[in-house]
Every structure is written in structure tokens, then in C-alpha cells.
Amino acid sequence: ELENVFDNSGIGATIAHIRGANAVAITGAVTSFPNVPLGLTDAQIIPARN
């Protein structure tokens, strides 16, 4: 997936795809620290507090 970043013909769709993938990855990474709110440019991901 990441190699597509360098393909200018599909850069728009690739950026959107990577943003979605990063949101999932970041959300998963933060589950260990559920009290830390994370602000992203295109979306607000606030992990649930346990």
C-alpha cells in the first residue's frame, strides 16, 4: 500500500486510504492508554475511557 504514495496518478485515493489505515492503527495503539484523547486533522478519535 505504501508504495502507492509515490504514484502521482493515484495520490488522492492513496492519501485517503492511508488516512483511514492510520486512523485504525492509531486507535489500536492508543487502546493501552484509553485516557489519552487523540486529535487528527480529518477526524477526531477519542478512545473510550475504561
Secondary structure, DSSP 8 states (H G I E B T S, - for coil): -GGGGG-GGGHHHHHHHHHHHHHHHHHHHHTTSTT--EE-SS-EE-----
